[in-house]
Amino acid sequence: MEFLPTKLSGCSLIRMQPVGDSRGYFVRTFCAREFSEHGIEPHLAQASYSFNARRGTLRGLHFQAAPAMEDKLVRCIRGAIFDVMVDIRPGSPTFGDWVGYELSDSNHLQLHSVRGFAHGFQALTDDCIVAYHIAQFYEADKSAGIRWDDPDIGVEWPLEPTDQSPRDLQLPLLKDIDQERLMPY
């Protein structure tokens, strides 16, 4: 695996390196030793999938409130998504900044963030599946988020959203979130 830094400290783009032949390929998506060597906590508490039926579906921007924030590894195993991480760590020099990358079943990229990031994505294809590895356990009462179109963050989504949850449409702006719910830098 190749670990590529992003402009946000604590957020890495990881290029998986498939080995193939006439049958197809094999690719390692996770290695605790390699992750540790790159300063990434390799603990895994949960793994989940998200199925997205329609191109344009937008999920996020989600996070768990402190102290239950999550380290997260995200990849697209079918189709393609535009994956976004937003730095929400008060005191971070990049607080409120975001990065976004296309992750697909063919480009072999995955995105990792430490605690203190909000995450969201938009399906770029129909019938896409997103896989998550998360280092902390989900706590429903800590589930939180930021509006996808927060003007102070300014994420440049590639498509007009077609499907969003009612909950996501009601999320607050980052400036309206109690700072105690966020993890300091």
C-alpha positions in Angstrom: 0.0 0.0 0.0 1.1 3.5 -0.7 0.2 6.1 2.0 -0.3 9.6 0.5 -0.7 12.6 2.7 -3.5 15.1 2.1 -3.6 18.8 3.0 -5.4 17.8 6.3 -3.1 16.4 9.0 -4.7 13.1 10.2 -6.3 12.3 6.9 -4.5 10.0 4.4 -5.3 8.7 0.9 -4.2 5.1 0.6 -3.5 3.5 -2.8 -3.9 -0.2 -2.7 -1.7 -2.2 -5.0 -3.5 -5.0 -6.8 -1.5 -8.0 -8.0 -3.2 -9.6 -11.0 -3.1 -12.2 -13.7 -5.5 -13.6 -16.3 -7.9 -14.7 -13.5 -8.3 -11.2 -12.0 -6.4 -9.7 -9.1 -5.8 -9.8 -5.3 -5.5 -6.6 -3.3 -4.7 -6.1 0.4 -7.0 -3.4 1.8 -5.6 -3.4 5.4 -2.4 -4.4 7.2 -2.0 -3.5 10.9 1.8 -3.4 10.6 1.8 -1.0 7.5 -0.8 1.2 9.1 1.2 1.5 12.3 4.4 2.2 10.4 2.5 5.3 8.9 1.3 6.5 12.3 -2.3 5.1 11.9 -3.9 3.3 14.7 -4.6 -0.2 13.3 -7.4 -1.1 15.8 -10.6 -2.3 14.1 -13.9 -2.3 16.1 -16.5 -2.4 13.3 -16.8 -3.0 9.6 -19.9 -1.8 7.6 -21.2 -1.4 4.1 -23.5 1.2 2.6 -25.5 0.5 -0.6 -26.5 3.4 -2.7 -29.0 2.7 -5.4 -28.9 6.0 -7.3 -26.3 8.2 -8.8 -26.3 11.5 -6.9 -27.2 10.1 -3.5 -25.5 12.2 -0.9 -24.8 10.9 2.7 -23.3 13.2 5.3 -21.5 15.0 6.6 -21.5 12.7 9.7 -19.5 12.2 12.8 -19.8 10.9 16.3 -19.6 13.6 19.0 -16.7 13.6 21.5 -15.6 11.6 23.2 -16.9 8.9 20.8 -15.3 10.2 17.6 -14.1 7.6 15.1 -11.0 6.7 13.2 -12.4 5.7 9.8 -11.2 3.9 6.7 -13.5 4.2 3.6 -13.3 2.6 0.2 -15.8 2.0 -2.7 -16.0 -1.7 -3.6 -18.6 -1.3 -6.4 -19.1 1.8 -8.5 -17.7 5.2 -7.6 -18.1 7.9 -5.0 -16.8 11.3 -4.3 -15.6 10.9 -0.7 -15.2 13.9 1.6 -13.5 14.4 5.0 -13.9 17.8 6.9 -11.6 18.8 9.7 -13.8 19.6 12.7 -11.0 19.7 15.4 -11.2 23.0 17.2 -7.7 24.5 17.3 -6.5 22.7 14.1 -4.9 25.0 11.6 -7.2 23.4 9.0 -10.4 23.5 11.0 -13.4 23.7 8.6 -11.2 22.7 5.6 -12.1 19.6 3.5 -10.6 17.2 1.0 -12.5 15.1 -1.5 -11.4 12.2 -3.7 -13.0 9.9 -6.2 -12.9 6.4 -4.7 -14.0 3.6 -7.0 -13.8 -0.2 -7.6 -11.2 0.4 -10.3 -8.9 3.1 -8.9 -8.0 1.2 -5.7 -8.0 4.2 -3.4 -9.3 4.5 0.1 -9.4 7.4 2.5 -8.5 7.3 6.2 -9.2 9.9 8.9 -8.4 10.0 12.6 -11.0 11.2 15.2 -12.0 14.7 14.6 -13.3 14.6 11.0 -16.8 14.7 9.6 -17.4 12.3 6.7 -19.7 12.3 3.7 -19.9 11.0 0.2 -21.9 11.3 -3.0 -22.6 8.3 -5.3 -21.2 8.9 -8.8 -22.7 5.7 -10.2 -25.9 3.7 -9.6 -25.7 0.7 -7.4 -22.5 1.6 -5.6 -21.3 0.0 -2.3 -19.1 1.7 0.2 -17.1 -0.2 2.8 -16.1 1.3 6.2 -13.6 0.1 8.8 -14.0 1.9 12.0 -11.7 1.8 15.1 -14.4 2.7 17.7 -17.8 1.3 18.4 -20.9 3.2 17.2 -22.8 5.0 19.9 -26.2 6.1 18.6 -26.6 8.9 21.2 -23.4 10.5 19.9 -24.5 10.4 16.2 -24.1 14.0 14.8 -23.4 15.8 11.6 -23.0 19.0 9.7 -25.1 20.2 6.7 -23.7 19.0 3.4 -24.0 22.5 1.9 -22.5 24.5 4.8 -21.3 27.7 3.0 -18.4 28.2 5.5 -17.0 24.7 4.5 -17.9 25.0 0.8 -17.6 21.4 -0.3 -17.8 21.2 -4.1 -20.0 18.2 -4.7 -19.7 17.0 -8.3 -23.4 16.3 -8.9 -26.7 17.9 -7.8 -27.9 15.7 -4.9 -30.7 13.4 -5.9 -31.4 11.5 -2.7 -30.7 12.6 0.9 -32.1 11.5 4.2 -34.5 13.9 6.0 -32.1 13.8 8.9 -29.2 15.0 6.8 -31.2 17.9 5.4 -31.8 19.1 9.0 -28.2 19.0 10.2 -26.7 22.2 11.6 -23.9 24.4 10.2 -20.5 23.8 11.7 -20.5 27.2 13.4 -23.8 26.3 15.2 -22.4 23.1 16.8 -21.4 23.2 20.5 -17.6 23.0 20.5 -17.7 20.6 23.4 -19.2 18.0 21.0 -16.0 18.3 19.0 -12.6 16.8 19.7 -9.9 19.4 20.2 -6.8 19.3 18.0 
